[in-house]
Amino acid sequence: MLQPLVAVSTDVKEFEKYTWHAAPDQYLEAALSVAGVLPVLVPSFGERLDLESLLSSVDGVMLTGSKSNVSPRHYGMEADERNGPYDERRDATTLPLIRRAIERGVPLLAICRGIQEMNVALGGTLAGEIQEREGAMDHRAPESDRQDDRFAIRHPVHIREGSCLADVFGPVEINVNSVHRQGIDRLGPNLAIEAVAPDGAIEAVSAIGAKAFAVGVQWHPEYWAATDTASRRIFEAFGEAVRAHASARRPAAAAE
Ligand SMILES: N[C@@H](CCC(=O)NCCCC(=O)O)C(=O)O
């Protein structure tokens, strides 16, 4: 089979006096080496992108994490500095992309900022600084200059019975990393909770009635995808869904 293409979200960043549309290596590495797909960066040009053309040319969509937050104006709230930084160009690209990918049955894996975008795209809201909520765990990364420390696996999540991820792991507890200060507040109407943290924070969702894999996770399976079984299994399941989509979309190419 030809290696199927997966559209990957990009952050818009200023660096060395240039504007970049960028994605971190970890996500691309996990997509290529564990999911077995060819990641293709999608520039954050928003409504200037022909999403039908894009979604007719790829067999999956992966949304990466980011230090930036979805602008609260997308869920009816004021965008203040406290809840920044923002990346409006990324929002303008990913929010419509999520809706169309799910409508068209293109497999979707949304990670961290990605699950938050998925919830907002489908009509939900987010809460900021969730560590300040009564009884909340601190979901932010540990203070460290070492990424391995910041992305250390450090709390359990319970995978709900009958969920998509229960098909991947079984209805069990898995241990995950945690690098976020925002979280899902009001769940979008067409989303189902797939996993929760011990403090009740929603850690994974899936699109109800989706034609294909459409899962968002608040943790970072990409970071340890090569070595951690649970992280690996998510990317393997995503890769399987992408190849199934490719086979259905291009039977001839799938036979090659
Ligand atoms: N900004 C959002 C989403 C968090 C996220 O995607 N984190 C990825 C890694 C960011 C880092 O390296 O600090 C939130 O904070 O909830």
The ligand as a MOL file (V3000), in Angstrom:
LIG
                    3D

  0  0  0     0  0            999 V3000
M  V30 BEGIN CTAB
M  V30 COUNTS 16 15 0 0 0
M  V30 BEGIN ATOM
M  V30 1 N -2.1860 25.4180 25.5590 0
M  V30 2 C -3.1940 24.4520 25.9780 0
M  V30 3 C -2.9180 23.1010 25.3460 0
M  V30 4 C -1.7220 22.4520 25.9710 0
M  V30 5 C -0.8290 21.7490 24.9880 0
M  V30 6 O -1.1850 21.4950 23.8480 0
M  V30 7 N 0.3890 21.4890 25.4330 0
M  V30 8 C 1.4200 21.0440 24.5330 0
M  V30 9 C 2.8010 21.2790 25.0270 0
M  V30 10 C 2.9940 22.7020 25.5130 0
M  V30 11 C 4.2970 22.8960 26.2690 0
M  V30 12 O 5.3700 22.3810 25.8330 0
M  V30 13 O 4.2310 23.5370 27.3070 0
M  V30 14 C -3.2510 24.3300 27.4880 0
M  V30 15 O -2.3280 24.8250 28.1400 0
M  V30 16 O -4.2000 23.7030 27.9870 0
M  V30 END ATOM
M  V30 BEGIN BOND
M  V30 1 1 1 2
M  V30 2 1 2 3
M  V30 3 1 2 14
M  V30 4 1 3 4
M  V30 5 1 4 5
M  V30 6 2 5 6
M  V30 7 1 5 7
M  V30 8 1 7 8
M  V30 9 1 8 9
M  V30 10 1 9 10
M  V30 11 1 10 11
M  V30 12 2 11 12
M  V30 13 1 11 13
M  V30 14 2 14 15
M  V30 15 1 14 16
M  V30 END BOND
M  V30 END CTAB
M  END
